[in-house]
């Protein structure tokens, strides 16, 4: 089974959990449960982005969008982050008000709804587990699901304490805890989106190491104007000017193929554009090569 059906199923389950927890928060008057529902919305977004990336990867580039549609996920990330930060600000203000004027939530309803949400999260995790090793998107989704499971466990614990006669301020305290988790997730999303827009070197890739490996290839004497950036999730690009030894110019094709293989196998970079140059050749001897997998 491809990743599309698994991600679609996970998306439906997560959206169902969010709606169910919003309902449970309203019925039980639990701000913590409502906040956890907002947290689940992060999962819904993360899964939606992964599904969008999986579908976008199948769409071909065209004359206007020469790199395809992968960066739609960045636009979605920015919009989603703005909405989540606004919702979190409202929740924090409500939590502060509840510290001043406590509202007694229905602990047992809180616990049951959060427990069902946790069960759904485990189901999503099991649906995706075992298929994530070679799929960057699925690994990211599993991390989000694990974070939401932590929030659900906190709400369950709070519901049990309140059911046993614990103080009502536990509910807004838990809401602030989950809100902090949400803000942490949003900051991470904004950081990643900013890196893509600024065309930063992808995480896990050291540009100095890439340059060193290219220099070590037989027939290459130097590298300059090296750039490595992210096009979309799991899709990276590299461009560089490479100085070829004068005696190796006739083997430019083989040098380029060794470079492409080294960069692709070591760093997973698929889009590679290289300009081969020769220091002592006349200007007409400059060769421009473009390599794709």
ABEGO torsion letter per residue (X at the ends): XBAAAAAAAAAAAAAAAAAAAAAAAAAAGBAAAAAAAAAAAAAAAAAAAAAAAAAAAABBBBAABAAEAAAAAAAAAAAAAAAAAAAAAAAAAAAAAAAABBBBBBAAAAAAAAAAAAAAAAAAAAAABGAAAABAAAAAAAAAAAAAAAAAAAAAAAAAAAAAGBBAAAAAAAAAAAAAAAAAAAAAAAAAAAAAAAGBBBBGBBAAAAAAAAAABBGBABBBGBBBBBABBGBBBBBBBBBBBAAAAAAAAAAAAAAAAAAAAAAGBABBBBBBBBAABBAAABBBBBBBX
